[in-house]
Amino acid sequence: MYYPEPALDNSYQIDHIFPQSQLEKDNLIKNYGFEPAKADQYQSLRDHVANLQLIKDNQSKDDREFSDWITTRSERYYERHHIPTDDRLYELENFPEFIERREAVLRDHIINTFN
């Protein structure tokens, strides 16, 4: 993923936007009532590049739901991490669409930056 300043130190970490633990199949079935096939789909998207971001020092997201956590971020955060601004995408039931939309935003950013 492209960030404007170089990551020259080791303080950057790869972070899952929607928490890994939330997207585990057993959790999706047990705590969210997902059917196994849908839980498999969500789990398969968990490590997709569109669900990853580079952050400086862990920003104490813990395992909070993304829809709650993202509301604590600034507009600059959305821009820096290329987070789609349609807040309905922050709900777990829209996770596959979030992946699609963020992938498109990332693709456009890369094309515009390096074209």
N, C-alpha and C positions, 0 to 999 in steps of 0.2 A: 504494500500500500504506500502511496506517495504522500509524504508530509513535507512542508516547505523547508523546515530546518533539519539538518542531519542529526541522526540519533548516534552521537559519538560516544555516549557513555552507556553504562549498563542499567540506567534507571528506568528505561522503557520496558514495558511488559506487554505481551499479547493478552488481550482481554476479550471474553465473549460478551457481546452486547446483551443478548438474552442469556441468562446464566446457564452454564452447563448442567447443573443439577436439576434445574427446572425442566430441561429438555431430555431427561433420561426417560426411557420408555416406561419403566415401572412407576415413576413419579407421575407421568402424564395419565396413565391408566388409573392409578390409585387416587390421586389427589385432584385430577381434573376430569375424570370420567371419559377419557378418550377411548375409542375403539382401538384394538391392537394395530390395525393397519395404519390408522392416522398417527398413532404414537410412533410407529416405525418411520413414517414420513418425516415427522418433526425431528426425531432423533438423528435421522440421516442428514438433515440440514444444519444440525447443531454446530459442526466445525466448518461450515461453508465460509469462504472468505468474506462474504457479505455479513456474517455474524461476528466478525473479528474486528478489533480496533487496536491500535497501538496507543498505549497510555503511559504517561510518565508517573511512576509510583502508583501503586494500587489506590484507586480513588474510593475505597471503602464502599463498594457496591454490595459487598457480601452476596447474599442470594436473594436480594430484594427483587420483586417483580420489576421488569424493565419499565412498564407503564407508570409505576410509582417513582422510580429512581430518575427517569429522564426529565421529569418535571422540575427537578432540582438543578438542572444544567442551564447554562447561559446560551444565548443565541450563537455566540462565538463557538461554543462546543458543538452545536449542530453543524455549523459550517465546517469546522476543522475535521470532524469525523464523518462528514458526508451523510448525516442522518436525515432521512426523508422527513419532511415537516408535516405530513398527514398523521395526526396523532391517533387516528383509529388503527394505524399500523403497529402501534405500541402494545396492543392487546395480544395476548397469547394466541387467541383463535385466528389472528391474522398474520402469524409468524411467516408462513410461506410467501405471502404477498410482500411482507417487509423485506424478505431476502431478495425477491425479484426486483423490487423498487430500488433497494440500496445497491444492488449489483448494477442496475442501469445508471444510477447516479455516479458510482465509482467508474464505470466504463466511460461515461461522458467526460468525467474529470480527467481521466488518463488520456483520452483522445485529444481533448482540448489542450492539455498541458504539453504533450509530446508530439503533436501533429505539426 
